[in-house]
Amino acid sequence: MDVSNHRPQPAKVVPLLQPGSFVRIDNQPCDLPPFQVLHCRGGRCWVRQQSWGSHVQWEVEHERLNVA
């Protein structure tokens, strides 16, 4: 029996995103500035653009974010 095909897949490492850090979203246009992380919980993060009002937020899946 060939066990080479049954190797465990490496776990995906998700970076810790601290509030106040800046991130880019998968497929984000180059001319759109990075988003600021407000907080993350349960695989979701709330982000905003600095030019948006302080009460405007966007909820995004953590796995779609990359540190800017």
C-alpha positions in Angstrom: 0.0 0.0 0.0 1.4 3.4 -1.0 1.0 5.8 1.9 2.6 8.7 0.0 -0.9 9.8 -1.1 -2.2 9.9 2.4 0.0 12.7 3.9 -1.8 15.1 6.2 -2.3 18.5 4.7 -0.6 21.4 6.5 -2.9 23.6 8.5 -3.6 27.0 7.1 -1.9 29.6 9.3 -4.1 32.7 9.8 -2.2 35.8 10.9 -3.3 37.6 14.1 -4.9 40.9 13.1 -4.6 43.4 15.9 -7.1 46.3 16.1 -5.6 49.3 14.4 -3.6 47.3 11.9 -4.0 47.7 8.2 -5.1 45.0 5.8 -5.9 44.4 2.1 -8.8 42.2 1.0 -8.4 39.5 -1.6 -8.8 41.0 -5.1 -8.8 44.5 -3.7 -8.1 47.1 -6.4 -4.6 48.7 -6.2 -6.0 52.2 -6.1 -8.1 51.5 -3.0 -6.2 52.2 0.3 -5.8 49.5 2.9 -8.6 48.9 5.4 -8.1 49.4 9.1 -9.0 46.5 11.4 -11.5 47.4 14.1 -11.8 44.0 15.7 -12.0 40.3 14.9 -14.2 37.5 16.4 -15.2 34.0 15.3 -13.5 34.1 11.9 -14.9 37.5 11.0 -13.3 40.9 11.1 -14.8 44.4 11.1 -12.8 46.8 9.0 -13.2 50.4 7.7 -11.6 52.9 5.4 -10.2 55.9 7.2 -12.2 58.2 5.0 -15.5 56.6 6.0 -17.4 57.9 9.0 -16.4 56.3 12.4 -19.7 54.4 12.4 -19.4 52.8 9.0 -17.9 49.3 9.1 -17.6 46.3 6.8 -17.7 42.7 8.1 -15.2 40.4 6.2 -14.1 36.8 6.5 -10.7 36.7 8.3 -9.3 34.4 5.6 -9.9 37.0 2.9 -7.6 39.6 4.6 -3.8 40.0 4.2 -1.6 42.3 6.3 -0.9 45.5 4.3 
